[in-house]
Amino acid sequence: MIYLLKKPGTWEKLKILGSTARFDVCGVPSLIKYKGKKFQRFKFIYPAVGKRGFVRLFKVLQTNFCEGNCYYCANRKDRNFIRINFSPEELARLFINYYRRGLVDGLFLSSAIYGSPTRSQEETFKTIWLVRKKYGYRGYIHYKVLPGSDEALIEKCTDLVDRLSINLEAPSPNYLEKLSPTKNFSDELLSGLIKISRINRERPLRAGITTQLVVGAAGESDKDIIGFSYSLYRKYNLWRVYYSGFMPIEDTPLEDVPPCPPLREFRLYQADFLLRGYGFKVEEMPFEKNGNLPRDKDPKLAWALSHPEKFPVEINKADYWELLRVPGIGRISAKRIVKMRRENKITSLEELRGTGAVVKRARNFITINGKFYPLEKRDNNTRSSQLFLWEEI
Ligand code: SF4
């Protein structure tokens, strides 16, 4: 049923369509705050990280009318709430207004499915076309592809956007069935990802392609998720898989399912980083018997503690990949260590600290010139500052 009592104004539309767009993740685990900075004055302004630092994305749906009926979604067809949409011109003008006033740095545009995927995709296409061609905007656009929409239309978008993404939602058809009666895993979602992967291979997008998985609503384990993400990275050259911790929404079939703890989402991002940048394989992840990652320590520390035979690592001899396995040593500090010791050996914890390594975490796992500097009690802090999770948008 659709309620529309009076014609909402642009501001009202923005509040509603910006608020429901928040379920599309484009860069930030919910646990993390950026040094107390207030980035998110409104729900439609979303903080993310670009190559030149933090950016504010104007994140909004073109419409919340939807033919889909996903069990977890605020926009599902059977849910009673206000349905509205932006015209392409209205939304393009609105975004440009925010951009020119210096309130946002980029656009993230998505949509529910109004009529058909192709019809909705045409509306979002018109919006980004106007933003680029009529208003001359040259900044960042993350553009959401709707499963089942016309391939030629997606091809046309490629010159206008920096990033394409399509949400796979679940790590297998069985899990997807628990999330949606209207989505088809292979024919719509995966084949959509394959399409944008091909497009990205033929005409590389500046910010690549991404996807998103809902976490914690379908009973999937972290092992299911990480194993699936790993296969996606290998096959489709994804820039990122985003993990969207499930939040129950009133008046949906999953309203009584508990929310995904933010720490679970955080650990998944950490494990994902280990796969993409640290040379870890899925089978090395320290999953517990239930298939989930430990919550009380980060996955790299958990791996190190369960592999005492790999430690201590000699800072002046270990290669880059061995250094990366040391808790407290990240990619930047490992590179600096390798560079520094070409000139002179590293001789102290102070010098090691100078590379950016987190010495209090690393010292139990290393020697420096054969000398061991353990802390009496290992520092098993649950929050790792080493695997910093803000990354490129
Ligand atoms: S298709 Fe499903 S997930 Fe997408 S907006 Fe509609 S109900 Fe929500």
Boltz pocket constraint, residues with backbone or C-beta under 6 A from the ligand:
constraints:
  - pocket:
      binder: B
      contacts: [[A, 66], [A, 67], [A, 68], [A, 69], [A, 70], [A, 73], [A, 74], [A, 75], [A, 76], [A, 77], [A, 111], [A, 112], [A, 113], [A, 180]]
      max_distance: 6.0
